[in-house]
Amino acid sequence: MIGVRLMIGVRACDDVSMPMPGMPLQAALIPDCTEPEAHRAAYRSAKANDAIFVCIARRGRRWKVELDAMASSKPYVPDQTMTVLQSAAEALVLDGTVEQANIGADYISMWPIETEKRAREIGAAFHAAMYGLQQPHIAVPGQRERS
C-alpha cells in the first residue's frame, strides 16, 4: 500500500483525481475544495473519471463534506441506500458531530464539522457507502426503480 502525506499549503485537488468508477477515495485523498477553482477542478475530474464526487471545504473555522452522484454517468443511488445514508447523517446530527445535513436523491452535504480530519473520515465513509450500496443495483439493472 502506498502511503499518502498531505503537505501544508498543497490542496488535495491540486494533484489528485477522482477514483475510477466503483473505487471510493481514502480519507487522506479527499480533495480540499475550499477555493471555488479547486471545487470546479475536482468536479471536472470526477466527471472525467465517471466517479461519484466527494470533497471537503473549510467554512470559517469548521468544515463541510459534499458528495454528488450526478458527476457519475450512473448517478442512480437506490432509495434504500439513501435511507441508510440519511439515517447515518441523522445520527451525526443527533450526536453533535454536525449541525446540519442535506440529503437529496443524489447529493449529500453536512456541516459544520469541527476538524478537517473528522470531515475527511465522514466524507470517506459516505463515499464508500454510496459506492458499496450502489453496486448491486448497477449489476442488476432490471431491479432499478427511480422515484
N, C-alpha and C positions, 0 to 999 in steps of 0.2 A: 504494500500500500504506500502511496506517495504522500508525504507529509505536506501540509499547506501552512504557510506562515503569512499572516497579513502584516503589511508594512504600514507604519503610521504615515499618513499623507497620500496613500495609494488606495483608491477606491476599488472594491472588488469588480465593479463594472468596467474598469479600465482594461482588463485583460481576460476576463472570464466570459465564456459564452454559456448560454443556457444549455442544459443537457440534451442528449438525444431523446427522442420520444420514449417514454416509459422509464426514464432514468432520473430520479429525484436528486436534487442538489444536497450535498452535505452542508451543515450549518456554516462552516467557515467559507464556503464558496458562494453563499447567497449575496448577490450584489447590494452594495450600499448605494441607493438611488436618491440620496438626499437632494442632489442637484438635478434640475429638470433634464439637462442634456444627458446625464448618466441614466436617468429613467428611460428616456427615448431610446438610447443605445441598447440598453438591456432588453427592452420590449422588442426592438427590431431583431435582436439576437435570438430571443425566444421564438419569434415568428419564423425566422430563417431556419431554426433547428426543429421546428414543429413541436415545441415544448410548452408545457404549462409555465407561465410566467410567475416568478416569485421574487420579491425584493424586500429590503428593509429601508427605512428612511428616518433620519433624525427630524423630530418635530420639537423644537426648543431643546429642553434637556432630556427628553424622552424619545422613544422610538415607535415606529409604526411598521406593521407587516402587511404586505399586499400580495394576493395571489389572483391570477386571472387565467382561466382555462381557455378563453377566447383567442389567445395567442397561438394555440394549437389548432391544427386542421380538424382535430377530433375533439371539439370543445365539450362534447356531451359528458356531463357529470351526472350519474344516476341520482334520482331523488333520494334513494336510500343513503347514498354517500353523503349528500348534502345534509340529510338528517343527522347522520353521525357527526359530521363536522360542526353542525350547528350546536349539537349537544356539548361537544368539546369546547367550542367558543363560549357557550353559556357558563360552563364550569370555570373557565378562566376569568370571566366577569365576576362570578359569584365568589371566587377565592381572592379577588382583588388584583390578580395579575394584570388584567386590562380593565379599562373602564367602559370601553365601547367596542362592539364587534358588529360589523355589517356582513351579512351572509346573503348573497344573491344566488341565482341559478348557476352561474359560472364564475363568481367573483367572491373573494373574502378579503376584508380588511379589519385589522384590530389595532387599537391604540388606547391610551399611551402605555408603553411598556418601559419599565424602569431602566433596563440596561440593554446595550447592543447585544451582548452575549445572549440574554434571555430572548430578545427579538429573533435572533438567528435560530435559536433552538425551536422556538414556536414555528417560525417560517419553515424550517426543515421538516418538522413533524407534520405540519399540514400539507406541505408539498408532497411528501412521501405518501400520506394518506390519500390525497387526491389521485395520485398515480395508482396506488395499490388497489383502491376501491373502484377505480375506473376500468382497470384492465379486464376483468371478467365480462364487462358489458361491451367492450371493444371486440373481444374474442368471439362473442356470441351476438352478432348484430341483430338477429331476429328478435332478441329479447328486449331491445331498446324501446322505451316509451318516453316520449317527450311531453312534459306538461306545460 
